[in-house]
C-alpha cells in the first residue's frame, strides 16, 4: 500500500516532471499519479516522441526511487456532436495507456462520459479493452457528476451512485476494468449517495481511490481533514471491504495555494496525511 498524489497541479511550482518527482520523493511519497487531463497538463499527448519522453521519465523515477502507481487519461471521453474530436480523443486515450505502460502504472483512470448509459459507455470501453490487455493496464472507471447552476449542486451522471457504477462494471471484464472511487465526488450534495454507501456496494471492485476534501457541495479538491467530509466512517468502510490498494491524494487545490518556498513543506504534510490513512487501513 503506497502513498501517492497527482502531479498535474505541481506544474506551477516545478516546471519539469523530474523536479516534481524529486519533490514528492523528498516529501515522503512512494508513488505518483501521472496526470494527462489534456495537452496543457501533459503536452506528450500530442507529441510524436511521447514514448521517448516517457522512457526518459521512467528511468529518472527508477533512479530516484519513486514509482508511477496510476495515471489519469484525458477527458471528456466524448465531445457531443463532434465526431472528429471524439475520434481524436479516443486516440489520445490509447496514447495515454501506452504512456502508462512505459511509466509502469498498473491502473489508468478513464472517465465514463457523464451523459451516457452503462451500455453506451461499455461500447467505448470495449474498444479500449484490446489495448489495455496488450499493455497489461487495468482501466479504472471513476464516479462523476453534472452540475446544476441554478440549485448550485451536483446532478447524477455516469457512475455517480453505487447502482449506476455497478451497472457499468457489470458489462465489463473484471480482468481489465475496475473502480476508482473518488471520495470527494461521492460526498457532493445532489448525488443521493455517500462514500460509505458506495464503498460497501462496490466492495472488492474498488482497486484505487482519489482522496480529497470539500464542503459537501462543491468539488474543491483540497486536503482531507481541512473541510467538511467525515473520514472516520469512510476509513471504517474501507477496512470492512479489505481495501488494500494505494492511498492516492487528488488534493490538487492544496499545495498551489502556498508560496513556492512553502510548497515542499505543504507536500510533506500531504504525505503525512496520506500516511495516516495507510496506517489506519492497515490496523487489524
SVG drawing of the C-alpha trace seen along z (x, -y; Angstrom):
<svg xmlns="http://www.w3.org/2000/svg" viewBox="-32 -33 51 44">
<polyline fill="none" stroke="black" stroke-width="0.4" points="0.0,0.0 1.8,-3.1 1.1,-6.8 0.8,-8.8 -0.5,-12.0 -1.3,-13.6 1.4,-15.7 -0.6,-17.9 -1.1,-20.7 2.6,-20.8 3.5,-22.3 3.0,-25.7 5.9,-25.1 8.0,-22.7 8.3,-23.1 9.8,-19.7 8.4,-16.3 11.8,-15.3 11.7,-18.1 8.1,-17.2 9.1,-13.5 12.1,-14.6 9.9,-16.9 7.5,-14.1 10.2,-11.7 11.8,-14.2 8.4,-14.8 7.9,-11.2 5.7,-9.9 6.3,-6.4 4.5,-6.9 2.9,-9.4 -0.3,-9.7 0.6,-10.9 -1.9,-13.5 -2.8,-13.6 -6.1,-15.5 -5.3,-17.4 -2.3,-18.6 -1.9,-21.6 -1.3,-19.4 0.6,-16.8 1.9,-18.0 3.1,-14.4 -0.5,-13.5 0.1,-15.3 3.9,-14.8 5.2,-12.3 8.1,-11.4 5.9,-10.7 7.4,-7.2 10.9,-8.5 9.9,-11.1 8.0,-8.6 11.0,-6.2 13.3,-9.0 11.0,-9.9 10.7,-6.2 14.5,-5.9 14.6,-9.0 11.9,-7.7 13.6,-4.3 16.8,-6.1 15.1,-8.4 13.1,-5.6 9.6,-6.6 7.0,-4.6 4.0,-5.5 1.1,-3.7 -1.6,-5.1 -2.3,-7.6 -5.3,-9.8 -6.2,-9.7 -7.6,-12.7 -11.2,-13.7 -14.0,-14.1 -14.4,-10.7 -16.9,-12.1 -17.4,-15.5 -21.1,-15.5 -21.9,-16.5 -18.2,-16.5 -17.3,-13.1 -13.9,-14.2 -12.8,-15.5 -14.3,-12.4 -12.2,-10.2 -9.1,-12.2 -9.9,-11.9 -10.1,-8.1 -6.7,-8.1 -5.3,-10.3 -6.6,-7.9 -4.9,-5.0 -1.7,-7.0 -2.3,-7.7 -2.5,-3.9 0.8,-3.5 2.4,-6.1 1.0,-4.5 2.6,-1.2 6.0,-2.7 5.9,-4.5 5.0,-1.3 1.5,-2.1 -0.9,0.7 -4.1,-1.4 -5.2,-4.2 -8.3,-6.3 -10.6,-6.7 -13.7,-8.7 -17.0,-7.5 -18.9,-10.0 -21.2,-11.7 -24.3,-11.6 -24.0,-8.0 -25.8,-4.9 -23.8,-2.0 -24.3,-0.3 -23.2,-3.3 -20.0,-3.7 -19.3,0.0 -19.2,-0.1 -16.4,-2.6 -14.6,-0.8 -14.9,2.4 -12.9,0.7 -10.2,-0.2 -10.0,3.3 -7.6,4.9 -5.1,2.1 -5.3,2.4 -4.9,6.1 -1.9,5.9 -0.2,3.4 -1.1,5.1 -3.0,2.0 -6.3,2.0 -8.7,-0.7 -10.4,-2.3 -13.8,-4.0 -14.5,-6.9 -17.7,-8.3 -18.6,-11.5 -21.2,-14.3 -23.1,-17.0 -23.7,-20.5 -27.0,-22.4 -26.1,-26.1 -29.5,-27.2 -29.5,-25.0 -25.7,-25.2 -25.3,-21.4 -24.3,-18.3 -26.6,-16.2 -26.4,-12.5 -24.1,-11.3 -22.3,-8.1 -21.1,-6.1 -22.2,-8.9 -24.0,-6.4 -23.4,-2.8 -26.2,-1.4 -25.1,-3.1 -21.4,-2.4 -22.1,1.3 -24.3,1.3 -21.3,0.1 -18.9,2.7 -21.4,5.5 -21.0,5.0 -17.2,5.0 -14.5,7.7 -13.3,7.6 -9.8,8.7 -9.4,5.4 -11.8,2.9 -12.2,1.8 -13.5,-1.0 -11.6,-4.0 -13.7,-5.6 -13.4,-9.4 -14.3,-10.1 -14.9,-13.8 -17.3,-13.3 -19.3,-10.7 -19.9,-13.2 -21.4,-16.0 -24.9,-17.1 -27.4,-16.1 -26.0,-12.7 -28.1,-10.8 -25.2,-8.7 -22.2,-8.8 -18.7,-7.4 -19.6,-4.8 -22.6,-3.6 -20.5,-3.4 -17.6,-1.6 -19.9,1.1 -21.8,1.6 -18.8,1.7 -16.7,3.8 -13.7,5.5 -14.3,3.8 -12.6,0.8 -8.9,1.0 -7.9,-2.7 -9.1,-5.8 -8.9,-9.5 -8.8,-11.2 -9.7,-14.9 -12.0,-17.1 -14.8,-19.5 -17.7,-21.5 -20.1,-18.6 -21.4,-20.7 -18.6,-21.8 -15.8,-19.8 -13.0,-21.7 -10.3,-19.0 -8.4,-20.1 -6.6,-18.1 -8.6,-15.6 -9.5,-16.9 -9.4,-20.5 -13.1,-20.8 -16.3,-19.0 -16.1,-15.3 -16.2,-13.0 -13.4,-10.5 -13.8,-8.2 -16.7,-6.1 -15.1,-6.1 -11.9,-4.6 -14.0,-2.0 -15.9,-1.1 -12.6,-0.7 -11.4,1.6 -14.7,3.6 -14.1,4.4 -10.5,5.1 -9.3,2.3 -5.6,2.9 -4.9,0.6 -2.8,-2.5 -3.6,-5.8 -3.7,-8.4 -4.4,-12.0 -6.2,-14.2 -6.0,-17.3 -4.8,-19.4 -6.0,-22.8 -4.0,-22.5 -0.3,-22.9 -0.7,-25.5 -2.1,-28.0 1.3,-28.2 4.2,-30.4 6.9,-28.4 9.1,-28.4 6.4,-26.6 5.4,-24.0 8.0,-21.5 6.5,-21.8 2.9,-21.5 3.9,-18.3 5.5,-16.9 2.3,-17.5 0.2,-15.9 2.4,-12.8 1.9,-12.6 -1.9,-12.8 -1.8,-10.1 0.4,-8.1 -2.2,-8.4 -4.8,-6.7 -2.4,-3.9 -1.7,-3.4 -5.4,-3.3 -6.3,-0.9 -3.5,1.5 -4.7,1.7 -6.0,5.2"/>
</svg>
